[in-house]
């Protein structure tokens, strides 16, 4: 993976909680609205559960 939020390889479904995600185009607005995040550039804002 790129570790910069560009390639989308680390895209995963966020099941609960909030994250602060600063990506560089590696995820679509539709995916974000559906609950997906890029793990490489997402920082948890408390307790977060993801699908692995």
Secondary structure, DSSP 8 states (H G I E B T S, - for coil): --SSSSS-TTEEEEEES-EEE--SSSS-HHHHHTTEEEGGGEEESS--EE--
